């Protein structure tokens, strides 16, 4: 019974310390670093050989010339 009381007190104290240390900081978000589900640049998966940017309609990589599919 005593061990449970000590554990509960210690846990409560740790939570109180963590909240007190953290404070109420305001964080700013840089919109350029936010990842969206669809990239606006129009790039699809990179080339598997040279990792250059490709588009879905490309038959060949514009960087290394290897054909897809």
ABEGO torsion letter per residue (X at the ends): XAAAAAAAAAAAAAAAAAAAAAEBBBBBBBAAABBBABBAAGBBBBBAAAGBBBBAABABBAAAGBBBX
